[in-house]
């Protein structure tokens, strides 16, 4: 791992180019906490007076600590071993987990939430996550809260050192709402409805309750009308490993599921959603704050704090049921976002940077910079996806209305059902069942089509696609048909071939 060695003797300043006046330590514990701390770190950008270093306690690793070192390495930042960080004088430390030995740091500490406030108990406990009184002791530890309604969950001594700052992640999302069209282009959504499945960790989570839920969505929702994406809590990636996650989702990914890695773009993905299907983690509150409709897709977890904003959201959110998914999703989209809940979780929305930066600089005993205190927009999503290479297609009795689903996941029978498969990217079983075999436009279509027909004798049509054009081969002709979506044009042509109708001309519906 990349480590930038730092001299810590009295001549340290002679090593530095800038006239550093204050030193800040970022105490990371997991990928989740680090992403929240990077929001705060952004408030020091452009200030040459402040030097920032990072550390984590590798002797007392978090259960969900996997991936943290790799994430830190991508930052190419100064990274101190924990022992060195404890022995080095700093002017301020910021942390997002009370589970580190913050009392050992020889400087003021600001502890902020690593979710949207404090909504859950620790498992098998009545202690609110993030507010463990046994770990908030010490006059130098100050607690940052997202809302004043959390003060009464603190002991008096900790409450006296608490400060309401709002939520940096929430505000960065608000400051990025104007980028939603860009995010949708990055994700390739187009005019489709974007359905985002968001799951926290644990057996009561969305994916923990139903690991095959992504496949259900992909099997029921037409590909040309809906795009399904999945955002998993970083703890899921840490506990199971990226390799295992991708293995568990292999069929869904082949069927068109977009998977968002934990370090890159979950905020942008939620902003770009038309509807979120969520569980009892922080994500549904962030989605609601971003004015995205939410459906609850798992049972209510026993870790939810009664009377919390999350509990209030769960009480009014529609529950995912056995009815057709398209009806449930469309009803939620039409109903719009759930009102009057996000404000219970985040006080001073959009003002966190204005509140937090003066607090940081007051602790550093430095005058704050003259430029406005603002958070940068959230990062673009970095979607992991595969193109769908085989489709299960239905054509209605009018010969025109086409519904396409990924062939990788089974589904109910469709009118005029047939399989359309890519000649090179589909699986062998998909090709052997395909009525239409296709490729992208290349040289010598006729000879390729004839060879493919000999290899795939069950295929009724051999197709070649180019923007706005579908070229078709049958045993007695080659036809070029225009259309905005060439494979949809191919399925309409297949409907006609089955009925021995010409590939051009009007169809008379009996």
Secondary structure by P-SEA (a helix, b strand, c coil): cccccccccccccccccccccbbbbbbbccaaaaaaaaaaaaaacccccbbbbbbcccccccccccaaaaaaaaaccccccaaaaaaccccbbbbccccccccccccbbbbbbcccccccccccccccccccccccccccbbbbbccccccccccaaaaaaccccccaaaaaaaaaccaaaaaaaaacccccbbbbbbbbcccccccccccaaaaaaaaccccccbbbbbbbcaaaaaaccaaaaaaaaaaaaaabbbbbcccccaaaaaaacccccccccaaaaaaaaabbbbbbccccccccccccaaaaaaacccccccccaaaaaaaaaaacccccccccccccccccccccaaaaaaaacccccccccccccccccbbbbbcccccbbbbcccccbbbbcccccccccccbbbbbbbcccccaaaaaaccbbbbccccaaaaaaaaaaaacccccccccccccbbbbbcccbbbbbbcccaaaaaaaaaaaaaaccccccccccc
